[in-house]
Amino acid sequence: MSALDQWKRGKAEAPQGYIVLVRDGDRYVTFCMDALQCAGALGKRYTRTGADGTITFGIPSDDVYKHLSELLQCGKKVALADEVR
């Protein structure tokens, strides 16, 4: 299952208003509006991927707790999901 598919599943299962970060190898990724919220709150850049230009944002797994703390301090609610193979 792709990271985008896992994110969509996580969004469907998470409480409304939560940012969903999905583990994808050595990083956590999020997409669409969640990516924009993360990039804005953390002062980082988002990217666009794929033919449709899907907005994505990644955090190295080694730094996820640091950035998670920053997101929570900004008032964001976050759900972490491990990768499914």
Secondary structure as UniProt FT lines:
FT   HELIX           3..13
FT   TURN            16..17
FT   STRAND          18..24
FT   TURN            25..26
FT   STRAND          27..31
FT   HELIX           32..42
FT   STRAND          47..49
FT   TURN            50..53
FT   STRAND          54..60
FT   HELIX           61..63
FT   HELIX           64..73
FT   TURN            74..75
FT   STRAND          77..81
//
